[in-house]
Amino acid sequence: MFKGLDVSAIIVAAGKSRRMGNGLDKQYMAIGNIPVLARTLIAFEGIESIDRIVLVVEADKIEYCTENIVKKYDINKVVKIVPGGDKRQQSVMNGLGCIKDISGIVITHDGARPFITSKIIEKSIEEAYINGAAVCAVPVKDTIKVSDSNLFIKDNPQRDSLYAVQTPQTFRYEILYNAHVQALKDGFTGTDDAVLVSRIGVKVKLFEGCYENIKITTPEDIYIAEAILKYRDRTLK
């Protein structure tokens, strides 16, 4: 589909899992007997148009991840495992450093989003190729309120213009790299790559994601993930 286009994926899995509250790293917790991170990597491994994967994990997890995730599950497209930073933004920049001599498309994805589909990954590459920057998102289902510092409602945004942003977030390499460099110069920290790219004046295209593409963050998410897995198993039979 993308013959001749170089595509790299940076999988960010260096989070501290503070919201899990049980001392376990969410990336290595098992869902259906397979670790979350392994499921995520398997999804990207199977995409023909992806040339390489750079995996970003905590420094003290590199050896564990190499033996118990990458080698155990035959993730052959992982070319480098690098230590993450204190913030996700630093982790992505560390990953970008591994492919600095390679132009093309870069996908960033959360290691804790194991239910990403090949359709969404391939759509992200297509949209980034056309538009330069593309982000997976779904319309919000709930009514959203904006509060003041005392938790009184101060604004009621229209729901039909609101989207919950997910990953993958996909960009032409030079756009993402320049956005991170500028943020570093400015001392700016954003919540995702799209924020950094928007700051340098690049329009970011939203494309349809999937409500099943959840990020494993809290203990409740494990139960939801198990339910998603059972649902998928039933629908594939």
ROKOL-756970 format. One record per residue (C-alpha): residue number from 0; residue in three letters; x, y, z. Coordinates in nm, 4 decimals. Example, Ala and Ser with C-alpha at 12.3 -4.5 7.8 and 13.67 -1.06 7.14 Angstrom:
% ROKOL-756970
SITE / resi / resn / c1 / c2 / c3
SITE / 0 / ALA / 1.2300 / -0.4500 / 0.7800
SITE / 1 / SER / 1.3670 / -0.1060 / 0.7140
This chain:
% ROKOL-756970
SITE / resi / resn / c1 / c2 / c3
SITE / 0 / MET / 0.0000 / 0.0000 / 0.0000
SITE / 1 / PHE / 0.2844 / 0.2390 / 0.0820
SITE / 2 / LYS / 0.5567 / 0.0976 / -0.1404
SITE / 3 / GLY / 0.8792 / 0.2958 / -0.1159
SITE / 4 / LEU / 0.7635 / 0.4939 / 0.1894
SITE / 5 / ASP / 0.9843 / 0.4500 / 0.4954
SITE / 6 / VAL / 0.7792 / 0.4055 / 0.8136
SITE / 7 / SER / 0.9057 / 0.3887 / 1.1723
SITE / 8 / ALA / 0.7004 / 0.3235 / 1.4857
SITE / 9 / ILE / 0.7982 / 0.4520 / 1.8285
SITE / 10 / ILE / 0.6208 / 0.2540 / 2.1009
SITE / 11 / VAL / 0.6311 / 0.4413 / 2.4303
SITE / 12 / ALA / 0.6158 / 0.2147 / 2.7353
SITE / 13 / ALA / 0.8175 / 0.4002 / 2.9976
SITE / 14 / GLY / 0.5300 / 0.5096 / 3.2214
SITE / 15 / LYS / 0.5484 / 0.4712 / 3.5980
SITE / 16 / SER / 0.1983 / 0.3171 / 3.6289
SITE / 17 / ARG / 0.1228 / 0.5314 / 3.9348
SITE / 18 / ARG / -0.2531 / 0.5144 / 3.8784
SITE / 19 / MET / -0.2489 / 0.1348 / 3.8900
SITE / 20 / GLY / -0.1898 / 0.1612 / 4.2619
SITE / 21 / ASN / -0.0686 / -0.1972 / 4.2985
SITE / 22 / GLY / 0.3020 / -0.1584 / 4.2320
SITE / 23 / LEU / 0.2751 / -0.3377 / 3.8976
SITE / 24 / ASP / 0.3768 / -0.1960 / 3.5619
SITE / 25 / LYS / 0.0684 / -0.1827 / 3.3407
SITE / 26 / GLN / 0.2750 / -0.2652 / 3.0303
SITE / 27 / TYR / 0.3693 / -0.6072 / 3.1667
SITE / 28 / MET / 0.0356 / -0.7091 / 3.3147
SITE / 29 / ALA / -0.1240 / -0.9994 / 3.1303
SITE / 30 / ILE / -0.4506 / -0.9839 / 2.9406
SITE / 31 / GLY / -0.5547 / -1.3264 / 2.8225
SITE / 32 / ASN / -0.2147 / -1.4627 / 2.9317
SITE / 33 / ILE / -0.0233 / -1.2210 / 2.7055
SITE / 34 / PRO / 0.1388 / -0.9046 / 2.8451
SITE / 35 / VAL / -0.0165 / -0.5724 / 2.7405
SITE / 36 / LEU / 0.3049 / -0.4532 / 2.5742
SITE / 37 / ALA / 0.3476 / -0.7791 / 2.3831
SITE / 38 / ARG / -0.0038 / -0.7443 / 2.2401
SITE / 39 / THR / 0.0746 / -0.3902 / 2.1281
SITE / 40 / LEU / 0.4009 / -0.4901 / 1.9623
SITE / 41 / ILE / 0.2423 / -0.7899 / 1.7904
SITE / 42 / ALA / -0.0102 / -0.5550 / 1.6289
SITE / 43 / PHE / 0.2671 / -0.3388 / 1.4826
SITE / 44 / GLU / 0.4857 / -0.6348 / 1.3893
SITE / 45 / GLY / 0.2125 / -0.7545 / 1.1569
SITE / 46 / ILE / 0.1937 / -0.4339 / 0.9503
SITE / 47 / GLU / 0.3856 / -0.4913 / 0.6291
SITE / 48 / SER / 0.4452 / -0.1209 / 0.5615
SITE / 49 / ILE / 0.6215 / -0.0653 / 0.8964
SITE / 50 / ASP / 0.9973 / -0.0946 / 0.8491
SITE / 51 / ARG / 1.1142 / -0.0749 / 1.2095
SITE / 52 / ILE / 1.0011 / -0.0350 / 1.5688
SITE / 53 / VAL / 1.1825 / 0.1629 / 1.8367
SITE / 54 / LEU / 1.0707 / 0.0618 / 2.1837
SITE / 55 / VAL / 1.1044 / 0.3063 / 2.4739
SITE / 56 / VAL / 1.0926 / 0.1600 / 2.8261
SITE / 57 / GLU / 1.2269 / 0.2393 / 3.1712
SITE / 58 / ALA / 1.6048 / 0.1968 / 3.1835
SITE / 59 / ASP / 1.5881 / -0.0841 / 3.4394
SITE / 60 / LYS / 1.3370 / -0.2752 / 3.2245
SITE / 61 / ILE / 1.5417 / -0.2917 / 2.9030
SITE / 62 / GLU / 1.6921 / -0.6346 / 2.9722
SITE / 63 / TYR / 1.3635 / -0.7760 / 3.1008
SITE / 64 / CYS / 1.1749 / -0.6418 / 2.8019
SITE / 65 / THR / 1.4325 / -0.7758 / 2.5584
SITE / 66 / GLU / 1.4133 / -1.1312 / 2.6933
SITE / 67 / ASN / 1.0516 / -1.1578 / 2.8072
SITE / 68 / ILE / 0.8700 / -0.9498 / 2.5476
SITE / 69 / VAL / 1.0671 / -0.8925 / 2.2280
SITE / 70 / LYS / 1.2453 / -1.2282 / 2.2018
SITE / 71 / LYS / 0.9735 / -1.4390 / 2.3608
SITE / 72 / TYR / 0.7048 / -1.3142 / 2.1218
SITE / 73 / ASP / 0.9291 / -1.2928 / 1.8121
SITE / 74 / ILE / 0.9006 / -0.9185 / 1.7610
SITE / 75 / ASN / 1.1596 / -0.8975 / 1.4850
SITE / 76 / LYS / 1.0967 / -0.5382 / 1.3777
SITE / 77 / VAL / 1.2253 / -0.3927 / 1.7058
SITE / 78 / VAL / 1.5629 / -0.2474 / 1.6076
SITE / 79 / LYS / 1.6356 / -0.0626 / 1.9312
SITE / 80 / ILE / 1.5163 / -0.0514 / 2.2912
SITE / 81 / VAL / 1.6007 / 0.2804 / 2.4552
SITE / 82 / PRO / 1.5441 / 0.4257 / 2.8027
SITE / 83 / GLY / 1.2586 / 0.6681 / 2.8509
SITE / 84 / GLY / 1.2575 / 1.0065 / 3.0188
SITE / 85 / ASP / 1.0687 / 1.1534 / 3.3118
SITE / 86 / LYS / 0.7877 / 1.2627 / 3.0778
SITE / 87 / ARG / 0.6357 / 1.1008 / 2.7709
SITE / 88 / GLN / 0.7651 / 1.3892 / 2.5624
SITE / 89 / GLN / 1.1239 / 1.3079 / 2.6582
SITE / 90 / SER / 1.0625 / 0.9407 / 2.5825
SITE / 91 / VAL / 0.9422 / 1.0189 / 2.2308
SITE / 92 / MET / 1.2438 / 1.2435 / 2.1732
SITE / 93 / ASN / 1.4720 / 0.9590 / 2.2843
SITE / 94 / GLY / 1.3011 / 0.7358 / 2.0307
SITE / 95 / LEU / 1.3349 / 0.9957 / 1.7551
SITE / 96 / GLY / 1.7077 / 1.0067 / 1.8216
SITE / 97 / CYS / 1.7347 / 0.6467 / 1.7015
SITE / 98 / ILE / 1.5965 / 0.7292 / 1.3578
SITE / 99 / LYS / 1.7419 / 1.0782 / 1.3073
SITE / 100 / ASP / 1.9078 / 0.9824 / 0.9785
SITE / 101 / ILE / 1.5888 / 0.8342 / 0.8350
SITE / 102 / SER / 1.3237 / 1.0425 / 0.6609
SITE / 103 / GLY / 0.9674 / 0.9271 / 0.6069
SITE / 104 / ILE / 0.6752 / 0.8682 / 0.8406
SITE / 105 / VAL / 0.6900 / 0.8248 / 1.2185
SITE / 106 / ILE / 0.4124 / 0.6676 / 1.4236
SITE / 107 / THR / 0.4001 / 0.7237 / 1.7996
SITE / 108 / HIS / 0.1853 / 0.4863 / 2.0012
SITE / 109 / ASP / 0.1252 / 0.4074 / 2.3674
SITE / 110 / GLY / 0.2568 / 0.0681 / 2.4706
SITE / 111 / ALA / -0.0469 / 0.0401 / 2.6981
SITE / 112 / ARG / -0.2961 / 0.0492 / 2.4077
SITE / 113 / PRO / -0.2979 / -0.3209 / 2.3117
SITE / 114 / PHE / -0.6200 / -0.3263 / 2.1073
SITE / 115 / ILE / -0.5018 / -0.1102 / 1.8205
SITE / 116 / THR / -0.6022 / -0.2546 / 1.4827
SITE / 117 / SER / -0.4132 / -0.2869 / 1.1571
SITE / 118 / LYS / -0.6846 / -0.0831 / 0.9851
SITE / 119 / ILE / -0.6244 / 0.2148 / 1.2146
SITE / 120 / ILE / -0.2452 / 0.1899 / 1.1905
SITE / 121 / GLU / -0.2566 / 0.1818 / 0.8105
SITE / 122 / LYS / -0.5081 / 0.4690 / 0.8043
SITE / 123 / SER / -0.2742 / 0.6752 / 1.0223
SITE / 124 / ILE / 0.0106 / 0.6238 / 0.7755
SITE / 125 / GLU / -0.2105 / 0.7227 / 0.4829
SITE / 126 / GLU / -0.3389 / 1.0383 / 0.6530
SITE / 127 / ALA / 0.0092 / 1.1458 / 0.7619
SITE / 128 / TYR / 0.1416 / 1.0896 / 0.4106
SITE / 129 / ILE / -0.1352 / 1.3115 / 0.2687
SITE / 130 / ASN / -0.1629 / 1.5761 / 0.5426
SITE / 131 / GLY / 0.1729 / 1.5650 / 0.7223
SITE / 132 / ALA / 0.0181 / 1.5075 / 1.0650
SITE / 133 / ALA / -0.2672 / 1.2788 / 1.1699
SITE / 134 / VAL / -0.4162 / 1.1720 / 1.5008
SITE / 135 / CYS / -0.6535 / 0.8898 / 1.5889
SITE / 136 / ALA / -0.9633 / 1.0120 / 1.7783
SITE / 137 / VAL / -1.3222 / 0.9236 / 1.8656
SITE / 138 / PRO / -1.6205 / 1.1532 / 1.9321
SITE / 139 / VAL / -1.6843 / 1.1990 / 2.3027
SITE / 140 / LYS / -1.9974 / 1.0274 / 2.4319
SITE / 141 / ASP / -2.0475 / 1.2303 / 2.7479
SITE / 142 / THR / -2.1413 / 1.5945 / 2.7898
SITE / 143 / ILE / -1.8242 / 1.7849 / 2.8784
SITE / 144 / LYS / -1.8080 / 2.0774 / 3.1220
SITE / 145 / VAL / -1.5234 / 2.3220 / 3.1775
SITE / 146 / SER / -1.4791 / 2.4220 / 3.5417
SITE / 147 / ASP / -1.3163 / 2.7114 / 3.7188
SITE / 148 / SER / -1.0639 / 2.6668 / 4.0008
SITE / 149 / ASN / -1.3491 / 2.6200 / 4.2501
SITE / 150 / LEU / -1.5156 / 2.3454 / 4.0427
SITE / 151 / PHE / -1.8048 / 2.5624 / 3.9252
SITE / 152 / ILE / -1.9045 / 2.5224 / 3.5622
SITE / 153 / LYS / -1.7801 / 2.8102 / 3.3503
SITE / 154 / ASP / -1.8265 / 2.6746 / 2.9987
SITE / 155 / ASN / -2.0416 / 2.4213 / 2.8129
SITE / 156 / PRO / -1.8633 / 2.3237 / 2.4906
SITE / 157 / GLN / -2.0695 / 2.1708 / 2.2106
SITE / 158 / ARG / -2.0243 / 1.7955 / 2.2162
SITE / 159 / ASP / -2.0362 / 1.7552 / 1.8372
SITE / 160 / SER / -1.6999 / 1.9298 / 1.8061
SITE / 161 / LEU / -1.5260 / 1.7369 / 2.0847
SITE / 162 / TYR / -1.3049 / 1.4330 / 2.0303
SITE / 163 / ALA / -1.1136 / 1.2049 / 2.2650
SITE / 164 / VAL / -0.7651 / 1.1755 / 2.1201
SITE / 165 / GLN / -0.5889 / 0.8384 / 2.1182
SITE / 166 / THR / -0.2778 / 0.6986 / 1.9599
SITE / 167 / PRO / -0.1406 / 0.6253 / 1.7041
SITE / 168 / GLN / -0.0344 / 0.9787 / 1.6239
SITE / 169 / THR / 0.1507 / 0.9846 / 1.2951
SITE / 170 / PHE / 0.3662 / 1.2485 / 1.1273
SITE / 171 / ARG / 0.6225 / 1.3166 / 0.8628
SITE / 172 / TYR / 0.9527 / 1.2803 / 1.0440
SITE / 173 / GLU / 1.0717 / 1.6396 / 0.9989
SITE / 174 / ILE / 0.7443 / 1.7797 / 1.1334
SITE / 175 / LEU / 0.7526 / 1.5742 / 1.4526
SITE / 176 / TYR / 1.1248 / 1.6260 / 1.5069
SITE / 177 / ASN / 1.1036 / 2.0039 / 1.4576
SITE / 178 / ALA / 0.8056 / 2.0227 / 1.6929
SITE / 179 / HIS / 0.9956 / 1.8422 / 1.9680
SITE / 180 / VAL / 1.3077 / 2.0531 / 1.9193
SITE / 181 / GLN / 1.1029 / 2.3752 / 1.9394
SITE / 182 / ALA / 0.9228 / 2.2569 / 2.2540
SITE / 183 / LEU / 1.2584 / 2.1762 / 2.4129
SITE / 184 / LYS / 1.3918 / 2.5236 / 2.3283
SITE / 185 / ASP / 1.0799 / 2.6869 / 2.4711
SITE / 186 / GLY / 1.0697 / 2.4719 / 2.7846
SITE / 187 / PHE / 0.7195 / 2.3629 / 2.6866
SITE / 188 / THR / 0.5690 / 2.0294 / 2.7937
SITE / 189 / GLY / 0.2627 / 1.9010 / 2.6119
SITE / 190 / THR / 0.0273 / 1.6148 / 2.6861
SITE / 191 / ASP / 0.0807 / 1.4546 / 2.3446
SITE / 192 / ASP / 0.2717 / 1.4938 / 2.0191
SITE / 193 / ALA / -0.0193 / 1.6647 / 1.8453
SITE / 194 / VAL / 0.0034 / 1.9590 / 2.0863
SITE / 195 / LEU / 0.3693 / 2.0092 / 1.9997
SITE / 196 / VAL / 0.3032 / 1.9883 / 1.6263
SITE / 197 / SER / 0.0143 / 2.2368 / 1.6484
SITE / 198 / ARG / 0.2465 / 2.4807 / 1.8294
SITE / 199 / ILE / 0.4700 / 2.5101 / 1.5226
SITE / 200 / GLY / 0.1747 / 2.5937 / 1.2985
SITE / 201 / VAL / 0.1103 / 2.2548 / 1.1392
SITE / 202 / LYS / -0.2533 / 2.1505 / 1.1047
SITE / 203 / VAL / -0.3251 / 1.8069 / 1.2488
SITE / 204 / LYS / -0.5867 / 1.5900 / 1.0804
SITE / 205 / LEU / -0.8191 / 1.3829 / 1.2990
SITE / 206 / PHE / -0.9255 / 1.0447 / 1.1681
SITE / 207 / GLU / -1.1669 / 0.7885 / 1.3094
SITE / 208 / GLY / -1.0334 / 0.5673 / 1.5851
SITE / 209 / CYS / -1.2081 / 0.2961 / 1.7839
SITE / 210 / TYR / -1.3658 / 0.2953 / 2.1287
SITE / 211 / GLU / -1.1974 / -0.0384 / 2.1984
SITE / 212 / ASN / -0.8560 / 0.1278 / 2.1592
SITE / 213 / ILE / -0.8351 / 0.1952 / 2.5323
SITE / 214 / LYS / -0.5241 / 0.2849 / 2.7273
SITE / 215 / ILE / -0.4596 / 0.0567 / 3.0248
SITE / 216 / THR / -0.4159 / 0.3081 / 3.3058
SITE / 217 / THR / -0.6184 / 0.2095 / 3.6141
SITE / 218 / PRO / -0.7128 / -0.1294 / 3.7692
SITE / 219 / GLU / -1.0632 / -0.0984 / 3.6212
SITE / 220 / ASP / -0.9148 / -0.0934 / 3.2731
SITE / 221 / ILE / -0.7910 / -0.4512 / 3.3149
SITE / 222 / TYR / -1.1506 / -0.5730 / 3.3562
SITE / 223 / ILE / -1.2577 / -0.3708 / 3.0523
SITE / 224 / ALA / -0.9656 / -0.5120 / 2.8538
SITE / 225 / GLU / -1.0604 / -0.8685 / 2.9417
SITE / 226 / ALA / -1.4162 / -0.7981 / 2.8259
SITE / 227 / ILE / -1.2907 / -0.6531 / 2.4954
SITE / 228 / LEU / -1.0719 / -0.9584 / 2.4431
SITE / 229 / LYS / -1.3645 / -1.1966 / 2.5047
SITE / 230 / TYR / -1.5831 / -0.9948 / 2.2679
SITE / 231 / ARG / -1.3214 / -1.0076 / 1.9934
SITE / 232 / ASP / -1.2688 / -1.3802 / 2.0431
SITE / 233 / ARG / -1.6425 / -1.4384 / 2.0001
SITE / 234 / THR / -1.6768 / -1.2195 / 1.6913
SITE / 235 / LEU / -1.3789 / -1.3841 / 1.5191
SITE / 236 / LYS / -1.5199 / -1.7355 / 1.5589
